[in-house]
């Protein structure tokens, strides 16, 4: 399947646009990775709080177990340590929740930083490239076998800019109506030039 034009100048523009899209996507992926890493730094305090709470909970739980073993007053001695152990567990949960929230924020920011700019450019690049591919494929079918220059000439007469039509030899319009092969070839060449495709050999006079 044809992906690029035949004419060098047209093919160069297509390649530059394709490479530009890839470079743009890579740039924003790198930016997103940098932002993701920078935001994750904010998760470190939450992790530190979670570790502190976990340490307190473990220490107080151990102390409560030891105190509970004291005869007669064990229950009373263990109660404050048990309460501190539960408080440590709450601190651990709060710290972990804060860390999870920062990780979620970092991921969302990274995804948005890639999707928005790359999607914006893709919405402009894709219709242009797909439109050219459809037109080039249809033109190849018209040129396959015996070239059907009549349709290409009619398309050029209807859509080509007036400055380009004015540069054609005098009488090209009348020659087209009369079915003159040279006029058909000249007009079809304008349409093929617009698409960046190679013109068939001119008619032998």
C-alpha positions as CSV (number, residue, x, y, z in Angstrom):
1,X,0.0,0.0,0.0
2,X,1.3,3.5,-0.9
3,X,2.2,5.5,2.1
4,X,4.1,8.4,0.6
5,X,4.0,10.6,-2.5
6,X,6.2,10.0,-5.5
7,X,7.4,13.6,-5.8
8,X,10.3,14.4,-3.5
9,X,9.1,17.7,-2.2
10,X,5.7,16.3,-1.3
11,X,7.2,13.2,0.2
12,X,9.6,15.3,2.3
13,X,6.7,17.2,3.8
14,X,4.9,14.0,4.6
15,X,8.0,12.5,6.2
16,X,8.6,15.7,8.2
17,X,5.0,15.7,9.5
18,X,5.2,12.0,10.5
19,X,8.5,12.4,12.2
20,X,7.3,15.6,13.9
21,X,4.3,13.7,15.3
22,X,6.6,11.0,16.7
23,X,9.0,13.6,18.2
24,X,6.1,15.5,19.7
25,X,4.8,12.3,21.3
26,X,8.2,11.4,22.6
27,X,8.7,14.9,24.0
28,X,5.5,14.8,26.0
29,X,6.1,11.3,27.2
30,X,9.4,12.5,28.6
31,X,7.7,15.5,30.2
32,X,5.1,13.3,31.7
33,X,7.7,11.0,33.2
34,X,9.5,13.9,34.7
35,X,6.3,15.4,36.2
36,X,5.3,11.9,37.5
37,X,8.6,11.5,39.3
38,X,8.5,15.1,40.7
39,X,5.0,14.6,42.1
40,X,5.9,11.2,43.6
41,X,8.4,13.1,45.8
42,X,5.3,14.5,47.6
43,X,4.4,10.9,48.6
44,X,7.5,10.5,50.8
45,X,6.0,12.4,53.8
46,X,2.9,10.2,53.7
47,X,5.1,7.1,53.6
48,X,7.2,8.4,56.5
49,X,4.0,9.0,58.5
50,X,2.7,5.5,57.7
51,X,6.1,4.0,58.8
52,X,6.0,6.0,62.0
53,X,2.5,4.9,62.8
54,X,3.3,1.3,62.0
55,X,6.3,1.5,64.3
56,X,4.2,3.0,67.1
57,X,1.5,0.5,66.7
58,X,3.9,-2.4,66.8
59,X,5.8,-1.1,69.8
60,X,2.7,-0.2,71.8
61,X,1.1,-3.6,70.9
62,X,4.1,-5.4,72.2
63,X,4.1,-3.2,75.4
64,X,0.4,-3.9,75.9
65,X,1.1,-7.6,75.6
66,X,3.8,-7.4,78.3
67,X,1.7,-5.2,80.5
68,X,-1.3,-7.6,80.2
69,X,0.9,-10.3,81.8
70,X,1.3,-8.4,85.0
71,X,-0.8,-10.1,87.7
72,X,-3.9,-8.2,89.1
73,X,-3.3,-4.9,87.4
74,X,-2.4,-6.2,83.9
75,X,-5.6,-5.1,82.3
76,X,-5.4,-1.6,83.6
77,X,-1.7,-1.3,82.6
78,X,-2.3,-2.7,79.1
79,X,-5.3,-0.4,78.3
80,X,-3.2,2.8,77.6
81,X,-0.7,0.9,75.5
82,X,-3.6,-0.7,73.5
83,X,-5.1,2.7,72.9
84,X,-1.7,4.0,71.7
85,X,-1.4,1.0,69.4
86,X,-4.8,1.7,67.8
87,X,-3.8,5.4,67.4
88,X,-0.6,4.3,65.7
89,X,-2.7,2.1,63.3
90,X,-4.9,5.2,62.5
91,X,-1.8,7.2,61.8
92,X,-0.5,4.5,59.5
93,X,-3.8,4.4,57.6
94,X,-3.8,8.2,57.2
95,X,-0.2,8.3,55.9
96,X,-0.9,5.4,53.5
97,X,-4.0,7.2,52.2
98,X,-2.0,10.4,51.6
99,X,0.7,8.4,49.8
100,X,-1.9,6.6,47.6
101,X,-3.6,9.9,46.7
102,X,-0.2,11.4,45.6
103,X,0.4,8.3,43.4
104,X,-3.0,8.6,41.9
105,X,-2.4,12.3,41.2
106,X,1.0,11.6,39.6
107,X,-0.5,9.0,37.3
108,X,-3.4,11.2,36.3
109,X,-1.2,14.1,35.5
110,X,1.2,12.0,33.5
111,X,-1.7,10.5,31.4
112,X,-3.2,14.0,30.8
113,X,0.1,15.5,29.8
114,X,0.5,12.8,27.1
115,X,-3.1,12.6,25.9
116,X,-4.0,16.3,25.6
117,X,-1.1,17.6,23.5
118,X,-0.5,14.4,21.5
119,X,-4.2,13.9,20.9
120,X,-4.5,17.6,19.8
121,X,-1.9,17.1,17.1
122,X,-3.1,13.6,16.2
123,X,-6.6,15.1,15.4
124,X,-5.0,17.4,12.9
125,X,-2.4,15.0,11.5
126,X,-4.7,11.9,11.1
127,X,-7.4,13.4,8.8
128,X,-4.7,15.0,6.6
129,X,-2.8,11.7,6.2
130,X,-5.8,9.5,5.8
131,X,-7.4,11.9,3.3
132,X,-4.2,11.8,1.2
133,X,-4.1,8.0,1.4
134,X,-7.7,7.6,0.2
135,X,-7.1,10.0,-2.7
136,X,-3.8,8.4,-3.7
137,X,-5.4,5.0,-3.6
138,X,-8.3,6.2,-5.8
139,X,-5.9,7.8,-8.2
140,X,-3.8,4.7,-8.5
141,X,-7.0,2.8,-9.5
142,X,-7.7,5.4,-12.2
143,X,-4.2,5.2,-13.5
144,X,-4.1,1.4,-13.4
145,X,-4.0,-0.2,-16.9
146,X,-5.2,2.4,-19.4
147,X,-5.1,5.7,-17.4
148,X,-8.5,7.4,-17.1
149,X,-7.2,11.0,-17.4
150,X,-10.7,12.3,-18.1
151,X,-11.8,12.1,-14.5
152,X,-8.5,13.6,-13.2
153,X,-8.7,16.4,-15.7
154,X,-12.3,17.1,-14.7
155,X,-11.3,17.2,-11.0
156,X,-8.5,19.7,-11.8
157,X,-10.9,21.9,-13.8
158,X,-13.2,22.0,-10.9
159,X,-10.8,22.4,-8.0
160,X,-7.4,23.6,-9.2
161,X,-6.5,27.2,-8.2
162,X,-6.9,29.8,-11.0
163,X,-3.2,30.8,-11.0
164,X,-2.3,27.1,-11.8
165,X,-5.0,26.9,-14.6
166,X,-3.8,30.2,-16.0
167,X,-0.3,28.8,-16.5
168,X,-1.5,26.0,-18.8
169,X,-1.1,26.4,-22.5
170,X,-3.7,28.6,-24.2
171,X,-6.7,26.6,-25.4
172,X,-6.4,23.9,-22.8
173,X,-10.0,24.3,-21.7
174,X,-11.3,24.0,-25.2
175,X,-9.0,21.1,-25.8
176,X,-10.3,19.3,-22.8
177,X,-13.9,19.7,-24.0
178,X,-12.8,18.4,-27.4
179,X,-11.0,15.4,-25.8
180,X,-7.6,16.5,-26.9
181,X,-5.0,14.1,-25.2
182,X,-2.5,16.9,-24.6
183,X,-5.1,19.0,-22.8
184,X,-6.3,16.0,-20.7
185,X,-2.7,15.2,-19.8
186,X,-2.0,18.8,-18.8
187,X,-5.0,19.1,-16.6
188,X,-4.6,15.6,-15.1
189,X,-1.0,16.6,-14.3
190,X,-2.3,19.4,-12.1
191,X,-4.3,17.0,-10.0
192,X,-1.4,14.5,-9.8
193,X,0.9,17.3,-8.8
194,X,-1.4,18.3,-6.0
195,X,-1.3,14.8,-4.7
196,X,2.5,14.5,-5.3
197,X,2.0,11.6,-7.6
198,X,4.0,10.8,-10.8
199,X,2.2,11.7,-14.1
200,X,1.9,9.1,-16.8
201,X,3.9,9.5,-20.0
202,X,2.5,12.3,-22.1
203,X,0.8,11.4,-25.4
204,X,2.9,11.1,-28.5
205,X,2.0,13.8,-30.9
